């Protein structure tokens, strides 16, 4: 299977995409985003394990 990227000229790129491209080049932004995702996932996992224990009692 061949996948090709569609080339879009710079003037046709939406401003939101340009903003996201700028942000992902910033290491501190990416680090903070990963930490936020990890925190949310940890809370979800901890919450589910607590709820599971309550159901099993």
mmCIF file as Biopython writes it, N, C-alpha, C and O atoms, coordinates in Angstrom:
data_model
#
loop_
_atom_site.group_PDB
_atom_site.id
_atom_site.type_symbol
_atom_site.label_atom_id
_atom_site.label_alt_id
_atom_site.label_comp_id
_atom_site.label_asym_id
_atom_site.label_entity_id
_atom_site.label_seq_id
_atom_site.pdbx_PDB_ins_code
_atom_site.Cartn_x
_atom_site.Cartn_y
_atom_site.Cartn_z
_atom_site.occupancy
_atom_site.B_iso_or_equiv
_atom_site.auth_seq_id
_atom_site.auth_asym_id
_atom_site.pdbx_PDB_model_num
ATOM 1   N N  . UNK A ? 1  ? 0.844   -1.179 0.000  1.0 0.0 1  A 1 
ATOM 2   C CA . UNK A ? 1  ? 0.000   0.000  0.000  1.0 0.0 1  A 1 
ATOM 3   C C  . UNK A ? 1  ? 0.887   1.240  0.000  1.0 0.0 1  A 1 
ATOM 4   O O  . UNK A ? 1  ? 1.806   1.356  0.812  1.0 0.0 1  A 1 
ATOM 5   N N  . UNK A ? 2  ? 0.614   2.138  -0.892 1.0 0.0 2  A 1 
ATOM 6   C CA . UNK A ? 2  ? 1.382   3.369  -1.002 1.0 0.0 2  A 1 
ATOM 7   C C  . UNK A ? 2  ? 0.570   4.532  -0.456 1.0 0.0 2  A 1 
ATOM 8   O O  . UNK A ? 2  ? -0.589  4.727  -0.821 1.0 0.0 2  A 1 
ATOM 9   N N  . UNK A ? 3  ? 1.193   5.289  0.413  1.0 0.0 3  A 1 
ATOM 10  C CA . UNK A ? 3  ? 0.545   6.470  0.983  1.0 0.0 3  A 1 
ATOM 11  C C  . UNK A ? 3  ? 1.342   7.683  0.551  1.0 0.0 3  A 1 
ATOM 12  O O  . UNK A ? 3  ? 2.561   7.729  0.711  1.0 0.0 3  A 1 
ATOM 13  N N  . UNK A ? 4  ? 0.652   8.654  0.007  1.0 0.0 4  A 1 
ATOM 14  C CA . UNK A ? 4  ? 1.352   9.867  -0.406 1.0 0.0 4  A 1 
ATOM 15  C C  . UNK A ? 4  ? 0.768   11.066 0.325  1.0 0.0 4  A 1 
ATOM 16  O O  . UNK A ? 4  ? -0.441  11.156 0.538  1.0 0.0 4  A 1 
ATOM 17  N N  . UNK A ? 5  ? 1.626   11.962 0.696  1.0 0.0 5  A 1 
ATOM 18  C CA . UNK A ? 5  ? 1.196   13.189 1.372  1.0 0.0 5  A 1 
ATOM 19  C C  . UNK A ? 5  ? 0.750   14.190 0.326  1.0 0.0 5  A 1 
ATOM 20  O O  . UNK A ? 5  ? 1.392   14.358 -0.711 1.0 0.0 5  A 1 
ATOM 21  N N  . UNK A ? 6  ? -0.339  14.841 0.608  1.0 0.0 6  A 1 
ATOM 22  C CA . UNK A ? 6  ? -0.858  15.850 -0.309 1.0 0.0 6  A 1 
ATOM 23  C C  . UNK A ? 6  ? -0.095  17.144 -0.068 1.0 0.0 6  A 1 
ATOM 24  O O  . UNK A ? 6  ? -0.045  17.640 1.058  1.0 0.0 6  A 1 
ATOM 25  N N  . UNK A ? 7  ? 0.487   17.679 -1.101 1.0 0.0 7  A 1 
ATOM 26  C CA . UNK A ? 7  ? 1.234   18.934 -0.977 1.0 0.0 7  A 1 
ATOM 27  C C  . UNK A ? 7  ? 0.266   20.100 -1.050 1.0 0.0 7  A 1 
ATOM 28  O O  . UNK A ? 7  ? -0.532  20.206 -1.982 1.0 0.0 7  A 1 
ATOM 29  N N  . UNK A ? 8  ? 0.346   20.972 -0.055 1.0 0.0 8  A 1 
ATOM 30  C CA . UNK A ? 8  ? -0.500  22.160 -0.014 1.0 0.0 8  A 1 
ATOM 31  C C  . UNK A ? 8  ? 0.415   23.367 0.012  1.0 0.0 8  A 1 
ATOM 32  O O  . UNK A ? 8  ? 1.369   23.416 0.789  1.0 0.0 8  A 1 
ATOM 33  N N  . UNK A ? 9  ? 0.130   24.325 -0.826 1.0 0.0 9  A 1 
ATOM 34  C CA . UNK A ? 9  ? 0.965   25.520 -0.839 1.0 0.0 9  A 1 
ATOM 35  C C  . UNK A ? 9  ? 0.776   26.291 0.465  1.0 0.0 9  A 1 
ATOM 36  O O  . UNK A ? 9  ? -0.287  26.229 1.082  1.0 0.0 9  A 1 
ATOM 37  N N  . UNK A ? 10 ? 1.794   27.005 0.870  1.0 0.0 10 A 1 
ATOM 38  C CA . UNK A ? 10 ? 1.803   27.706 2.158  1.0 0.0 10 A 1 
ATOM 39  C C  . UNK A ? 10 ? 0.647   28.682 2.298  1.0 0.0 10 A 1 
ATOM 40  O O  . UNK A ? 10 ? 0.135   28.873 3.401  1.0 0.0 10 A 1 
ATOM 41  N N  . UNK A ? 11 ? 0.231   29.296 1.216  1.0 0.0 11 A 1 
ATOM 42  C CA . UNK A ? 11 ? -0.854  30.281 1.322  1.0 0.0 11 A 1 
ATOM 43  C C  . UNK A ? 11 ? -2.221  29.618 1.513  1.0 0.0 11 A 1 
ATOM 44  O O  . UNK A ? 11 ? -3.183  30.291 1.882  1.0 0.0 11 A 1 
ATOM 45  N N  . UNK A ? 12 ? -2.317  28.310 1.267  1.0 0.0 12 A 1 
ATOM 46  C CA . UNK A ? 12 ? -3.583  27.604 1.439  1.0 0.0 12 A 1 
ATOM 47  C C  . UNK A ? 12 ? -3.706  26.892 2.781  1.0 0.0 12 A 1 
ATOM 48  O O  . UNK A ? 12 ? -4.727  26.260 3.052  1.0 0.0 12 A 1 
ATOM 49  N N  . UNK A ? 13 ? -2.688  26.984 3.619  1.0 0.0 13 A 1 
ATOM 50  C CA . UNK A ? 13 ? -2.718  26.314 4.918  1.0 0.0 13 A 1 
ATOM 51  C C  . UNK A ? 13 ? -3.526  27.166 5.894  1.0 0.0 13 A 1 
ATOM 52  O O  . UNK A ? 13 ? -3.255  28.355 6.060  1.0 0.0 13 A 1 
ATOM 53  N N  . UNK A ? 14 ? -4.526  26.546 6.544  1.0 0.0 14 A 1 
ATOM 54  C CA . UNK A ? 14 ? -5.340  27.302 7.503  1.0 0.0 14 A 1 
ATOM 55  C C  . UNK A ? 14 ? -4.490  27.821 8.666  1.0 0.0 14 A 1 
ATOM 56  O O  . UNK A ? 14 ? -3.509  27.184 9.048  1.0 0.0 14 A 1 
ATOM 57  N N  . UNK A ? 15 ? -4.862  28.972 9.229  1.0 0.0 15 A 1 
ATOM 58  C CA . UNK A ? 15 ? -4.104  29.555 10.342 1.0 0.0 15 A 1 
ATOM 59  C C  . UNK A ? 15 ? -3.973  28.615 11.538 1.0 0.0 15 A 1 
ATOM 60  O O  . UNK A ? 15 ? -2.942  28.609 12.209 1.0 0.0 15 A 1 
ATOM 61  N N  . UNK A ? 16 ? -5.006  27.823 11.809 1.0 0.0 16 A 1 
ATOM 62  C CA . UNK A ? 16 ? -4.956  26.895 12.947 1.0 0.0 16 A 1 
ATOM 63  C C  . UNK A ? 16 ? -3.852  25.856 12.750 1.0 0.0 16 A 1 
ATOM 64  O O  . UNK A ? 16 ? -3.149  25.504 13.697 1.0 0.0 16 A 1 
ATOM 65  N N  . UNK A ? 17 ? -3.704  25.372 11.531 1.0 0.0 17 A 1 
ATOM 66  C CA . UNK A ? 17 ? -2.649  24.398 11.231 1.0 0.0 17 A 1 
ATOM 67  C C  . UNK A ? 17 ? -1.276  25.036 11.396 1.0 0.0 17 A 1 
ATOM 68  O O  . UNK A ? 17 ? -0.362  24.412 11.935 1.0 0.0 17 A 1 
ATOM 69  N N  . UNK A ? 18 ? -1.127  26.265 10.938 1.0 0.0 18 A 1 
ATOM 70  C CA . UNK A ? 18 ? 0.148   26.972 11.096 1.0 0.0 18 A 1 
ATOM 71  C C  . UNK A ? 18 ? 0.487   27.154 12.572 1.0 0.0 18 A 1 
ATOM 72  O O  . UNK A ? 18 ? 1.643   27.015 12.971 1.0 0.0 18 A 1 
ATOM 73  N N  . UNK A ? 19 ? -0.530  27.466 13.382 1.0 0.0 19 A 1 
ATOM 74  C CA . UNK A ? 19 ? -0.320  27.635 14.822 1.0 0.0 19 A 1 
ATOM 75  C C  . UNK A ? 19 ? 0.123   26.319 15.464 1.0 0.0 19 A 1 
ATOM 76  O O  . UNK A ? 19 ? 1.041   26.306 16.284 1.0 0.0 19 A 1 
ATOM 77  N N  . UNK A ? 20 ? -0.517  25.233 15.097 1.0 0.0 20 A 1 
ATOM 78  C CA . UNK A ? 20 ? -0.157  23.927 15.659 1.0 0.0 20 A 1 
ATOM 79  C C  . UNK A ? 20 ? 1.253   23.528 15.229 1.0 0.0 20 A 1 
ATOM 80  O O  . UNK A ? 20 ? 2.015   22.997 16.037 1.0 0.0 20 A 1 
ATOM 81  N N  . UNK A ? 21 ? 1.604   23.775 13.983 1.0 0.0 21 A 1 
ATOM 82  C CA . UNK A ? 21 ? 2.963   23.477 13.513 1.0 0.0 21 A 1 
ATOM 83  C C  . UNK A ? 21 ? 3.994   24.248 14.321 1.0 0.0 21 A 1 
ATOM 84  O O  . UNK A ? 21 ? 5.039   23.706 14.682 1.0 0.0 21 A 1 
ATOM 85  N N  . UNK A ? 22 ? 3.700   25.520 14.605 1.0 0.0 22 A 1 
ATOM 86  C CA . UNK A ? 22 ? 4.622   26.347 15.385 1.0 0.0 22 A 1 
ATOM 87  C C  . UNK A ? 22 ? 4.762   25.783 16.800 1.0 0.0 22 A 1 
ATOM 88  O O  . UNK A ? 22 ? 5.865   25.719 17.343 1.0 0.0 22 A 1 
ATOM 89  N N  . UNK A ? 23 ? 3.643   25.377 17.389 1.0 0.0 23 A 1 
ATOM 90  C CA . UNK A ? 23 ? 3.669   24.867 18.758 1.0 0.0 23 A 1 
ATOM 91  C C  . UNK A ? 23 ? 4.448   23.565 18.876 1.0 0.0 23 A 1 
ATOM 92  O O  . UNK A ? 23 ? 5.199   23.383 19.835 1.0 0.0 23 A 1 
ATOM 93  N N  . UNK A ? 24 ? 4.283   22.653 17.917 1.0 0.0 24 A 1 
ATOM 94  C CA . UNK A ? 24 ? 4.953   21.358 18.053 1.0 0.0 24 A 1 
ATOM 95  C C  . UNK A ? 24 ? 6.456   21.445 17.807 1.0 0.0 24 A 1 
ATOM 96  O O  . UNK A ? 24 ? 7.181   20.485 18.067 1.0 0.0 24 A 1 
ATOM 97  N N  . UNK A ? 25 ? 6.922   22.570 17.315 1.0 0.0 25 A 1 
ATOM 98  C CA . UNK A ? 25 ? 8.367   22.780 17.187 1.0 0.0 25 A 1 
ATOM 99  C C  . UNK A ? 25 ? 8.980   23.250 18.503 1.0 0.0 25 A 1 
ATOM 100 O O  . UNK A ? 25 ? 10.201  23.248 18.661 1.0 0.0 25 A 1 
ATOM 101 N N  . UNK A ? 26 ? 8.127   23.652 19.446 1.0 0.0 26 A 1 
ATOM 102 C CA . UNK A ? 26 ? 8.568   24.154 20.750 1.0 0.0 26 A 1 
ATOM 103 C C  . UNK A ? 26 ? 8.634   22.982 21.734 1.0 0.0 26 A 1 
ATOM 104 O O  . UNK A ? 26 ? 7.603   22.429 22.117 1.0 0.0 26 A 1 
ATOM 105 N N  . UNK A ? 27 ? 9.849   22.609 22.139 1.0 0.0 27 A 1 
ATOM 106 C CA . UNK A ? 27 ? 10.033  21.455 23.022 1.0 0.0 27 A 1 
ATOM 107 C C  . UNK A ? 27 ? 9.287   21.586 24.338 1.0 0.0 27 A 1 
ATOM 108 O O  . UNK A ? 27 ? 8.733   20.601 24.826 1.0 0.0 27 A 1 
ATOM 109 N N  . UNK A ? 28 ? 9.258   22.768 24.922 1.0 0.0 28 A 1 
ATOM 110 C CA . UNK A ? 28 ? 8.570   22.924 26.208 1.0 0.0 28 A 1 
ATOM 111 C C  . UNK A ? 28 ? 7.063   22.739 26.044 1.0 0.0 28 A 1 
ATOM 112 O O  . UNK A ? 28 ? 6.408   22.201 26.936 1.0 0.0 28 A 1 
ATOM 113 N N  . UNK A ? 29 ? 6.512   23.175 24.925 1.0 0.0 29 A 1 
ATOM 114 C CA . UNK A ? 29 ? 5.080   22.980 24.669 1.0 0.0 29 A 1 
ATOM 115 C C  . UNK A ? 29 ? 4.764   21.486 24.581 1.0 0.0 29 A 1 
ATOM 116 O O  . UNK A ? 29 ? 3.798   21.014 25.181 1.0 0.0 29 A 1 
ATOM 117 N N  . UNK A ? 30 ? 5.578   20.751 23.835 1.0 0.0 30 A 1 
ATOM 118 C CA . UNK A ? 30 ? 5.360   19.311 23.672 1.0 0.0 30 A 1 
ATOM 119 C C  . UNK A ? 30 ? 5.530   18.599 25.010 1.0 0.0 30 A 1 
ATOM 120 O O  . UNK A ? 30 ? 4.727   17.727 25.344 1.0 0.0 30 A 1 
ATOM 121 N N  . UNK A ? 31 ? 6.563   18.953 25.785 1.0 0.0 31 A 1 
ATOM 122 C CA . UNK A ? 31 ? 6.774   18.343 27.097 1.0 0.0 31 A 1 
ATOM 123 C C  . UNK A ? 31 ? 5.570   18.563 28.005 1.0 0.0 31 A 1 
ATOM 124 O O  . UNK A ? 31 ? 5.105   17.632 28.662 1.0 0.0 31 A 1 
ATOM 125 N N  . UNK A ? 32 ? 5.065   19.791 28.041 1.0 0.0 32 A 1 
ATOM 126 C CA . UNK A ? 32 ? 3.898   20.085 28.877 1.0 0.0 32 A 1 
ATOM 127 C C  . UNK A ? 32 ? 2.664   19.333 28.396 1.0 0.0 32 A 1 
ATOM 128 O O  . UNK A ? 32 ? 1.875   18.854 29.211 1.0 0.0 32 A 1 
ATOM 129 N N  . UNK A ? 33 ? 2.492   19.225 27.097 1.0 0.0 33 A 1 
ATOM 130 C CA . UNK A ? 33 ? 1.344   18.497 26.550 1.0 0.0 33 A 1 
ATOM 131 C C  . UNK A ? 33 ? 1.405   17.023 26.940 1.0 0.0 33 A 1 
ATOM 132 O O  . UNK A ? 33 ? 0.388   16.437 27.311 1.0 0.0 33 A 1 
ATOM 133 N N  . UNK A ? 34 ? 2.575   16.428 26.859 1.0 0.0 34 A 1 
ATOM 134 C CA . UNK A ? 34 ? 2.740   15.023 27.237 1.0 0.0 34 A 1 
ATOM 135 C C  . UNK A ? 34 ? 2.454   14.846 28.728 1.0 0.0 34 A 1 
ATOM 136 O O  . UNK A ? 34 ? 1.807   13.876 29.121 1.0 0.0 34 A 1 
ATOM 137 N N  . UNK A ? 35 ? 2.929   15.770 29.557 1.0 0.0 35 A 1 
ATOM 138 C CA . UNK A ? 35 ? 2.666   15.683 30.995 1.0 0.0 35 A 1 
ATOM 139 C C  . UNK A ? 35 ? 1.178   15.795 31.297 1.0 0.0 35 A 1 
ATOM 140 O O  . UNK A ? 35 ? 0.668   15.080 32.159 1.0 0.0 35 A 1 
ATOM 141 N N  . UNK A ? 36 ? 0.470   16.690 30.596 1.0 0.0 36 A 1 
ATOM 142 C CA . UNK A ? 36 ? -0.980  16.824 30.798 1.0 0.0 36 A 1 
ATOM 143 C C  . UNK A ? 36 ? -1.705  15.539 30.410 1.0 0.0 36 A 1 
ATOM 144 O O  . UNK A ? 36 ? -2.607  15.090 31.118 1.0 0.0 36 A 1 
ATOM 145 N N  . UNK A ? 37 ? -1.310  14.954 29.294 1.0 0.0 37 A 1 
ATOM 146 C CA . UNK A ? 37 ? -1.928  13.704 28.846 1.0 0.0 37 A 1 
ATOM 147 C C  . UNK A ? 37 ? -1.665  12.595 29.861 1.0 0.0 37 A 1 
ATOM 148 O O  . UNK A ? 37 ? -2.574  11.836 30.197 1.0 0.0 37 A 1 
ATOM 149 N N  . UNK A ? 38 ? -0.436  12.498 30.348 1.0 0.0 38 A 1 
ATOM 150 C CA . UNK A ? 38 ? -0.087  11.474 31.334 1.0 0.0 38 A 1 
ATOM 151 C C  . UNK A ? 38 ? -0.892  11.653 32.614 1.0 0.0 38 A 1 
ATOM 152 O O  . UNK A ? 38 ? -1.350  10.670 33.197 1.0 0.0 38 A 1 
ATOM 153 N N  . UNK A ? 39 ? -1.070  12.884 33.055 1.0 0.0 39 A 1 
ATOM 154 C CA . UNK A ? 39 ? -1.843  13.154 34.264 1.0 0.0 39 A 1 
ATOM 155 C C  . UNK A ? 39 ? -3.296  12.730 34.089 1.0 0.0 39 A 1 
ATOM 156 O O  . UNK A ? 39 ? -3.874  12.095 34.972 1.0 0.0 39 A 1 
ATOM 157 N N  . UNK A ? 40 ? -3.880  13.080 32.957 1.0 0.0 40 A 1 
ATOM 158 C CA . UNK A ? 40 ? -5.276  12.713 32.690 1.0 0.0 40 A 1 
ATOM 159 C C  . UNK A ? 40 ? -5.434  11.196 32.643 1.0 0.0 40 A 1 
ATOM 160 O O  . UNK A ? 40 ? -6.364  10.645 33.232 1.0 0.0 40 A 1 
ATOM 161 N N  . UNK A ? 41 ? -4.523  10.524 31.940 1.0 0.0 41 A 1 
ATOM 162 C CA . UNK A ? 41 ? -4.602  9.069  31.856 1.0 0.0 41 A 1 
ATOM 163 C C  . UNK A ? 41 ? -4.405  8.420  33.218 1.0 0.0 41 A 1 
ATOM 164 O O  . UNK A ? 41 ? -5.096  7.455  33.545 1.0 0.0 41 A 1 
ATOM 165 N N  . UNK A ? 42 ? -3.477  8.931  34.014 1.0 0.0 42 A 1 
ATOM 166 C CA . UNK A ? 42 ? -3.243  8.387  35.352 1.0 0.0 42 A 1 
ATOM 167 C C  . UNK A ? 42 ? -4.482  8.527  36.220 1.0 0.0 42 A 1 
ATOM 168 O O  . UNK A ? 42 ? -4.848  7.599  36.941 1.0 0.0 42 A 1 
ATOM 169 N N  . UNK A ? 43 ? -5.126  9.683  36.153 1.0 0.0 43 A 1 
ATOM 170 C CA . UNK A ? 43 ? -6.349  9.889  36.933 1.0 0.0 43 A 1 
ATOM 171 C C  . UNK A ? 43 ? -7.460  8.955  36.470 1.0 0.0 43 A 1 
ATOM 172 O O  . UNK A ? 43 ? -8.205  8.418  37.289 1.0 0.0 43 A 1 
ATOM 173 N N  . UNK A ? 44 ? -7.570  8.762  35.161 1.0 0.0 44 A 1 
ATOM 174 C CA . UNK A ? 44 ? -8.581  7.845  34.624 1.0 0.0 44 A 1 
ATOM 175 C C  . UNK A ? 44 ? -8.328  6.423  35.105 1.0 0.0 44 A 1 
ATOM 176 O O  . UNK A ? 44 ? -9.250  5.742  35.556 1.0 0.0 44 A 1 
ATOM 177 N N  . UNK A ? 45 ? -7.087  5.976  35.011 1.0 0.0 45 A 1 
ATOM 178 C CA . UNK A ? 45 ? -6.742  4.616  35.424 1.0 0.0 45 A 1 
ATOM 179 C C  . UNK A ? 45 ? -6.976  4.445  36.918 1.0 0.0 45 A 1 
ATOM 180 O O  . UNK A ? 45 ? -7.557  3.447  37.344 1.0 0.0 45 A 1 
ATOM 181 N N  . UNK A ? 46 ? -6.530  5.408  37.716 1.0 0.0 46 A 1 
ATOM 182 C CA . UNK A ? 46 ? -6.715  5.329  39.165 1.0 0.0 46 A 1 
ATOM 183 C C  . UNK A ? 46 ? -8.196  5.353  39.515 1.0 0.0 46 A 1 
ATOM 184 O O  . UNK A ? 46 ? -8.634  4.617  40.399 1.0 0.0 46 A 1 
ATOM 185 N N  . UNK A ? 47 ? -8.959  6.174  38.844 1.0 0.0 47 A 1 
ATOM 186 C CA . UNK A ? 47 ? -10.393 6.253  39.102 1.0 0.0 47 A 1 
ATOM 187 C C  . UNK A ? 47 ? -11.100 4.961  38.760 1.0 0.0 47 A 1 
ATOM 188 O O  . UNK A ? 47 ? -11.984 4.526  39.497 1.0 0.0 47 A 1 
ATOM 189 N N  . UNK A ? 48 ? -10.727 4.342  37.657 1.0 0.0 48 A 1 
ATOM 190 C CA . UNK A ? 48 ? -11.350 3.081  37.262 1.0 0.0 48 A 1 
ATOM 191 C C  . UNK A ? 48 ? -10.991 1.975  38.232 1.0 0.0 48 A 1 
ATOM 192 O O  . UNK A ? 48 ? -11.839 1.145  38.559 1.0 0.0 48 A 1 
ATOM 193 N N  . UNK A ? 49 ? -9.738  1.943  38.705 1.0 0.0 49 A 1 
ATOM 194 C CA . UNK A ? 49 ? -9.353  0.890  39.642 1.0 0.0 49 A 1 
ATOM 195 C C  . UNK A ? 49 ? -10.073 1.068  40.973 1.0 0.0 49 A 1 
ATOM 196 O O  . UNK A ? 49 ? -10.438 0.082  41.613 1.0 0.0 49 A 1 
ATOM 197 N N  . UNK A ? 50 ? -10.282 2.316  41.401 1.0 0.0 50 A 1 
ATOM 198 C CA . UNK A ? 50 ? -11.025 2.564  42.641 1.0 0.0 50 A 1 
ATOM 199 C C  . UNK A ? 50 ? -12.479 2.148  42.471 1.0 0.0 50 A 1 
ATOM 200 O O  . UNK A ? 50 ? -13.050 1.524  43.365 1.0 0.0 50 A 1 
ATOM 201 N N  . UNK A ? 51 ? -13.084 2.482  41.344 1.0 0.0 51 A 1 
ATOM 202 C CA . UNK A ? 51 ? -14.481 2.107  41.093 1.0 0.0 51 A 1 
ATOM 203 C C  . UNK A ? 51 ? -14.616 0.596  40.999 1.0 0.0 51 A 1 
ATOM 204 O O  . UNK A ? 51 ? -15.611 0.038  41.461 1.0 0.0 51 A 1 
ATOM 205 N N  . UNK A ? 52 ? -13.638 -0.074 40.410 1.0 0.0 52 A 1 
ATOM 206 C CA . UNK A ? 52 ? -13.676 -1.521 40.289 1.0 0.0 52 A 1 
ATOM 207 C C  . UNK A ? 52 ? -13.615 -2.168 41.664 1.0 0.0 52 A 1 
ATOM 208 O O  . UNK A ? 52 ? -14.335 -3.130 41.928 1.0 0.0 52 A 1 
ATOM 209 N N  . UNK A ? 53 ? -12.761 -1.649 42.544 1.0 0.0 53 A 1 
ATOM 210 C CA . UNK A ? 53 ? -12.676 -2.188 43.905 1.0 0.0 53 A 1 
ATOM 211 C C  . UNK A ? 53 ? -13.997 -2.011 44.637 1.0 0.0 53 A 1 
ATOM 212 O O  . UNK A ? 53 ? -14.424 -2.909 45.362 1.0 0.0 53 A 1 
ATOM 213 N N  . UNK A ? 54 ? -14.655 -0.862 44.458 1.0 0.0 54 A 1 
ATOM 214 C CA . UNK A ? 54 ? -15.936 -0.613 45.116 1.0 0.0 54 A 1 
ATOM 215 C C  . UNK A ? 54 ? -16.993 -1.601 44.637 1.0 0.0 54 A 1 
ATOM 216 O O  . UNK A ? 54 ? -17.809 -2.060 45.436 1.0 0.0 54 A 1 
ATOM 217 N N  . UNK A ? 55 ? -16.994 -1.930 43.373 1.0 0.0 55 A 1 
ATOM 218 C CA . UNK A ? 55 ? -17.976 -2.864 42.819 1.0 0.0 55 A 1 
ATOM 219 C C  . UNK A ? 55 ? -17.727 -4.271 43.334 1.0 0.0 55 A 1 
ATOM 220 O O  . UNK A ? 55 ? -18.675 -5.020 43.573 1.0 0.0 55 A 1 
ATOM 221 N N  . UNK A ? 56 ? -16.465 -4.640 43.507 1.0 0.0 56 A 1 
ATOM 222 C CA . UNK A ? 56 ? -16.123 -5.998 43.928 1.0 0.0 56 A 1 
ATOM 223 C C  . UNK A ? 56 ? -16.389 -6.237 45.407 1.0 0.0 56 A 1 
ATOM 224 O O  . UNK A ? 56 ? -16.473 -7.391 45.830 1.0 0.0 56 A 1 
ATOM 225 N N  . UNK A ? 57 ? -16.522 -5.193 46.200 1.0 0.0 57 A 1 
ATOM 226 C CA . UNK A ? 57 ? -16.726 -5.350 47.657 1.0 0.0 57 A 1 
ATOM 227 C C  . UNK A ? 57 ? -18.148 -5.735 47.948 1.0 0.0 57 A 1 
ATOM 228 O O  . UNK A ? 57 ? -18.514 -5.912 49.109 1.0 0.0 57 A 1 
#
